[in-house]
Amino acid sequence: LKKVAGRYDYDTMLWSDFCDKFMEWSKFNKSAPEADIRVINAINNTIQIKYFKDLNADKIRKYLVCRKEFDKLKDNSLNRDLHSIKSMWKFAVTELFEGLRNEASLVKEIPTEKMTKTKYFTEEEIGKILTNCESERITIVCYLMLYLGLRLKEACLLEWKDVLFGSDSVRIYPHKTKRNNPNPAIVPIIIATSRIKLCL
């Protein structure tokens, strides 16, 4: 790779070389680098890019249009992809190149409707979920997810020391954002306790 005054040459940096550098940074600095890998693969399959400079504002917009029309992505998913691309450009302008305009900053997120209705499982839906559990362990995980609002990984990693019987609550560490927010959430289990006991 050609360097110019301690920085890389924007005009000659190959897209593949940029991706290698970005993913090396992403794996060290981000809690979900697999999302960036997915977006890189999608870019490779959607638009033709040889050099990083080809990922300009027009190409980014074209990428979003293609993903919406051909891959049928919803607006929220498109915005997540755009967030990854913006992260790539932020890395580029702060770590690799000097005096560079951030092309991704010219592309606006797609407006989405705010969720106004609370979504929840009905008793019938919960019954179907628990009926189809194949083992006692999976049943317990499902109860934890349903009645404590845990993500799958949070439920699987829950430890006895995090169950606070004295205060009828559970201490949940934010697995997805633990690097940015290591403080646990405290979830009451008064309502869930009797239901969970049924499967123990």
Residue pairs with C-beta under 8 A, 6 or more apart in sequence:
1 8
1 9
1 12
1 13
1 17
2 8
2 9
2 12
3 9
5 98
7 96
7 97
7 98
8 96
8 97
10 52
10 53
10 96
10 97
10 100
11 51
11 53
12 51
13 51
13 52
13 53
13 96
14 50
14 51
14 52
15 49
15 50
15 51
15 52
15 54
15 55
17 52
18 52
18 88
18 92
18 96
19 40
21 95
21 96
22 36
22 40
22 88
22 91
22 92
23 33
23 36
23 37
23 40
25 91
25 95
26 33
26 36
26 87
26 91
27 33
30 36
30 87
31 176
31 177
31 178
31 179
31 180
32 176
35 80
35 84
36 84
36 87
36 88
39 81
39 84
39 85
42 63
42 67
42 71
42 81
43 49
43 55
43 63
43 85
46 63
46 66
46 67
46 70
46 71
47 59
47 62
47 63
47 66
48 54
49 55
49 59
52 92
55 85
55 88
55 89
55 103
56 103
57 103
57 104
57 106
57 107
60 82
60 85
60 103
60 104
60 107
61 107
63 81
63 85
64 78
64 81
64 82
64 107
64 110
67 73
67 77
67 78
67 81
68 75
68 78
73 81
75 110
75 111
75 112
76 112
78 110
79 109
79 110
79 112
82 104
82 107
82 109
82 110
85 104
85 107
86 104
86 105
86 107
88 104
89 102
89 103
89 104
89 105
90 102
90 104
92 100
92 102
93 100
93 101
93 102
121 129
121 146
126 146
129 142
129 146
130 139
130 142
130 143
130 199
133 139
133 142
136 199
139 199
140 196
140 199
140 200
141 152
141 155
141 156
143 192
143 195
143 196
143 199
144 150
144 155
144 158
144 196
145 151
145 152
145 155
147 189
147 191
147 192
147 195
147 196
148 155
148 170
148 172
148 187
148 189
148 192
149 187
150 158
150 172
151 175
151 176
153 175
154 172
154 173
154 175
157 175
158 170
158 172
162 170
162 171
162 172
162 173
162 184
163 170
163 171
163 189
164 170
164 171
164 186
167 186
168 188
168 189
168 190
168 193
169 186
169 187
169 188
169 189
170 186
170 187
170 189
171 184
171 185
171 186
172 184
172 185
172 186
172 187
173 182
173 184
174 181
174 182
174 183
174 184
174 185
189 196
